[in-house]
Every structure is written in structure tokens, then in C-alpha cells.
């Protein structure tokens, strides 16, 4: 468990700059201003979809979000089974969802809970496989353009619905994409903030990080249930990016033994196929 004072200090210590060059303290940004922030999850993992979220946080929300122990999703740990015991209850509190089915049909809509107002978009892997154009590696090609489009969509959804003071965009890859996002949204430079590792400094971005990460995992939970219910495969899908591990290979081997056609169709629909160099499960 995190000490509330420690978490409060995390969101209060430091300075950031607006796109106009004006300095603002994190204490003022988080505890005195209404903020929209965005983040994404699933861009590098094979079975988790790319989900992007934008969250709106008011100063009066901060105490209960700190009490809920909201921080960037990476801070809950790399061991999924251990981390889920912590972040699933937080994700449920922020979203009101207990399964991915609860989110279906809500993509792009503004959703209000007792803790936060948010909007989220989902680029599922069957669509990702059509839209992603790889370059020399999985982080090249048009991935940044896809991210920019998804961030802009959720930020615009919130910007038209809530009275915000600042919009914060996390610094992913390079500043050019952030400038494009903010210019396309047409936000004044004095209200725009680009922060490196914003999910660990700005509560609105931390909320967006948790929401996106939680929804990607609810989606894989649904895939696990489908594999077990339809094929009797009880091995959970690996949630990471390493396709060479036994944990990744095990459920696919079983599916391939049942039906090679079903196995190939499953990868096309539910895996980022360009991230897998060899589609055979027994590589």
C-alpha cells in the first residue's frame, strides 16, 4: 500500500512548461486546475489491443484519487497476476466496468463515474492488422500516426464536453507528434502541456493510463474465456510482447492441434500478426 503523503508528493513536486513556454508547478496543475490528460496501452503487446484513453480530473477529485492510490499503470509491477490484485479494483472504480462487454458500444463516448470523467477508443487487433504498415521494426512504420489519431479522438471527445484549464499529452517517441495532436485540436499554446513521463506526474494522465491498461486486460480476459469455453483451452494468453516464451506458445499449440484453420483465423483476428516473425506455435 502507498502512503497518501508519498503519493500526494509525487503529484506536487516539480515544474512543467506549456507549449507557450510558461512554467507551471505540478502542485498548481494537479491540485488547483481542471486537467485533461491522455495515455494508451497495448501498442507493443501481441494480444492486448491498442486502447487509448483521455481522462478529466478536477481539483476536488484529487483527494479521493490519491486515496484510491491511482498512479501510472507501469508502477503496479510487471508480474500481471500479482499486479491485477491491485489495479483491477482501481480500474473498476475509475470506469465502472467489470468486463470488456461493459465497454463495448461505449467507445469514444464521454463516461462519468464517481472518480473521473473519461473517453476511450479501441483499435482491436483485427483492425490493427489492416491499418498498421510496418517499417524495419514494430515501432516504426505508421505506428506513431495511429497513436496520434487515437489520442486526438479521445482528447477531442472530452474537450468538447468539460471545462478544462490545461490539456496534457504524454511525450511518446518525439515531440513532432504531440505538436500535431495539439495543433489539430486547435488548443491555445498556453493551455497545452507536453510532459515526459506524464503518467507518473499528472493525475489525469495516470487515470488515463490505468483506464487504458485495465481495458486491454479485460479484453484479454474475454479472449481467455472464449478459448476455454469454445475449445477447452485453459492456458491463459500471455499479455506481453515475447512470442518465444512457453507461456505464449502453450495455448496456441493446443489451438493448432484442434484446428489449423481456427488457429490461423485466431491470430489474424486477435494477435498483432506483424509483431510475430514466425506464426507457427512450435517455433
PyMOL commands that set and color helices and strands:
alter all, ss='L'
color gray80, all
select helices_A, chain A and resi 4-10+26-32+59-68+73-76+80-95+100-103+125-131+143-159+175-185+189-191+198-200+203-231+246-258+260-270+273-275
alter helices_A, ss='H'
color red, helices_A
select strands_A, chain A and resi 15-17+23-25+35-41+50-57+111-112+117-123+166-170+192-195
alter strands_A, ss='S'
color yellow, strands_A
deselect
rebuild
show_as cartoon
